[in-house]
């Protein structure tokens, strides 16, 4: 499995790379209802910049976008440098869809950690409530509206990346 023995970032989109209020329409696809100034994936370049010093960091998509678009098509929405880091997703075709949807995000990620066996991992997610307490140190909780661009979130993310790579 790709990512086994590697350093892995579990990446959510909504509330991390853009405002958390992302909706989907059959004719136009995903769109934000976050008010003026918010655009889809607006913080993807910021994430790319933060990961640049760490070329060995791989990405596993932990976003519900994968349920709608699949892993490859979801990854294609990211800038090329981030696309190249994507090694998989927490959801895959062999899983019962309804069971996955009903599983809290923290458990989805933990199940993938157990299956993928990364050397070390970090999750970037706007929902930190459903994470098992023993994994809290692995989670950076993004601001639901400002996402990764929130100054407090960005500092915590940088520090946790530095810790992973010591």
C-alpha positions as CSV (number, residue, x, y, z in Angstrom):
1,X,0.0,0.0,0.0
2,X,1.4,3.4,-0.9
3,X,2.4,5.4,2.1
4,X,3.4,2.4,4.2
5,X,6.5,3.3,6.2
6,X,6.3,6.9,5.0
7,X,5.4,10.2,6.7
8,X,1.7,10.9,6.0
9,X,-0.5,14.0,6.2
10,X,-4.2,13.1,6.4
11,X,-5.9,16.0,4.6
12,X,-9.5,17.2,4.8
13,X,-10.7,19.9,2.4
14,X,-13.8,21.6,3.8
15,X,-12.8,23.8,6.7
16,X,-9.1,23.3,5.9
17,X,-8.4,24.4,2.4
18,X,-11.5,26.6,2.2
19,X,-14.6,27.6,4.2
20,X,-16.3,24.7,5.8
21,X,-19.7,25.4,4.2
22,X,-19.1,23.7,0.9
23,X,-22.1,22.4,-1.0
24,X,-22.6,20.4,-4.2
25,X,-24.9,21.1,-7.1
26,X,-25.4,18.5,-10.0
27,X,-24.9,21.2,-12.7
28,X,-22.0,23.3,-11.2
29,X,-20.4,20.8,-8.8
30,X,-18.9,22.0,-5.5
31,X,-19.4,25.6,-4.4
32,X,-19.1,27.6,-1.2
33,X,-21.7,29.4,0.8
34,X,-19.3,31.2,3.0
35,X,-19.8,34.8,1.9
36,X,-17.6,37.1,-0.1
37,X,-13.9,36.5,-0.1
38,X,-14.1,32.7,0.0
39,X,-13.1,30.5,-2.9
40,X,-12.7,26.7,-3.3
41,X,-9.3,25.4,-2.3
42,X,-8.1,29.0,-1.6
43,X,-5.5,27.7,0.9
44,X,-4.1,24.9,-1.2
45,X,-1.1,27.0,-2.2
46,X,-0.5,27.9,1.5
47,X,-0.4,24.2,2.3
48,X,2.0,23.6,-0.7
49,X,4.3,26.3,0.8
50,X,4.2,24.7,4.2
51,X,5.1,21.2,2.9
52,X,7.8,22.4,0.5
53,X,10.6,21.9,3.1
54,X,9.4,18.3,3.6
55,X,9.5,16.6,0.2
56,X,9.1,13.2,1.8
57,X,5.6,14.0,3.2
58,X,2.9,12.1,1.5
59,X,-0.8,13.0,1.5
60,X,-3.8,10.7,2.2
61,X,-7.1,12.4,1.4
62,X,-9.5,12.2,4.4
63,X,-12.2,14.4,2.8
64,X,-15.7,13.4,1.8
65,X,-14.9,14.7,-1.7
66,X,-13.5,11.3,-2.3
67,X,-16.9,9.7,-1.9
68,X,-18.2,11.9,-4.8
69,X,-15.2,12.2,-7.1
70,X,-12.9,9.3,-6.2
71,X,-9.4,9.6,-5.0
72,X,-7.8,10.4,-8.4
73,X,-10.3,13.1,-9.5
74,X,-10.3,14.7,-6.0
75,X,-6.5,14.9,-6.1
76,X,-6.6,16.5,-9.6
77,X,-8.3,19.5,-8.0
78,X,-5.2,20.3,-6.0
79,X,-2.1,22.1,-7.4
80,X,0.3,19.8,-9.2
81,X,2.9,19.8,-6.3
82,X,0.2,18.6,-3.9
83,X,-1.3,16.1,-6.4
84,X,2.1,14.4,-6.7
85,X,2.1,13.8,-2.9
86,X,-1.3,12.0,-2.8
87,X,-0.9,8.3,-2.2
88,X,-4.5,7.4,-1.4
89,X,-7.6,8.1,0.6
90,X,-9.2,7.0,3.8
91,X,-12.2,5.7,1.7
92,X,-11.6,3.1,-0.9
93,X,-13.9,1.1,-3.2
94,X,-13.7,-2.0,-1.0
95,X,-15.5,-0.3,1.9
96,X,-19.2,-0.2,2.5
97,X,-20.1,3.5,1.7
98,X,-22.8,3.8,4.3
99,X,-20.6,2.4,7.1
100,X,-17.8,4.8,6.1
101,X,-20.1,7.8,6.2
102,X,-21.4,6.8,9.7
103,X,-17.9,6.4,11.0
104,X,-16.4,9.5,12.8
105,X,-13.5,11.1,10.9
106,X,-11.0,10.3,13.7
107,X,-11.8,6.7,13.5
108,X,-11.7,6.7,9.6
109,X,-8.2,8.1,9.8
110,X,-7.1,5.7,12.6
111,X,-8.4,2.7,10.6
112,X,-6.3,3.9,7.7
113,X,-3.3,4.4,9.9
114,X,-3.7,0.8,11.1
115,X,-4.0,-0.4,7.5
116,X,-1.4,1.8,5.9
117,X,1.2,1.7,8.7
118,X,2.9,5.1,8.1
119,X,6.1,5.8,10.0
120,X,4.5,8.9,11.4
121,X,1.3,10.8,10.7
122,X,-0.4,14.1,11.1
123,X,-4.0,15.1,10.3
124,X,-5.2,18.5,9.2
125,X,-9.0,18.7,9.9
126,X,-11.6,21.2,11.0
127,X,-13.3,18.6,13.2
128,X,-11.3,17.4,16.2
129,X,-14.2,16.4,18.3
130,X,-14.6,12.9,17.1
131,X,-10.9,11.9,17.5
132,X,-9.8,9.4,20.1
133,X,-8.0,11.3,22.9
134,X,-4.9,9.1,22.5
135,X,-4.5,10.6,18.9
136,X,-5.1,14.2,19.7
137,X,-1.4,15.1,19.4
138,X,-1.6,14.0,15.7
139,X,-4.4,16.4,14.8
140,X,-4.2,20.0,13.9
141,X,-7.7,21.5,14.1
142,X,-8.2,24.1,11.4
143,X,-10.6,27.0,11.8
144,X,-13.9,26.3,10.1
145,X,-13.9,29.5,8.1
146,X,-10.3,30.6,7.9
147,X,-9.0,27.0,7.5
148,X,-5.3,26.6,7.4
149,X,-4.8,30.4,7.0
150,X,-5.8,31.1,10.6
151,X,-2.5,32.3,12.3
152,X,-2.9,30.1,15.3
153,X,-3.6,27.0,13.2
154,X,-0.7,27.8,10.9
155,X,1.7,28.1,13.8
156,X,0.5,24.8,15.3
157,X,0.8,23.1,11.9
158,X,4.4,24.3,11.4
159,X,5.4,23.2,14.8
160,X,3.9,19.7,14.4
161,X,5.6,19.4,11.0
162,X,8.9,20.3,12.6
163,X,8.4,17.7,15.3
164,X,7.7,15.0,12.7
165,X,10.9,15.7,10.9
166,X,13.3,15.9,13.8
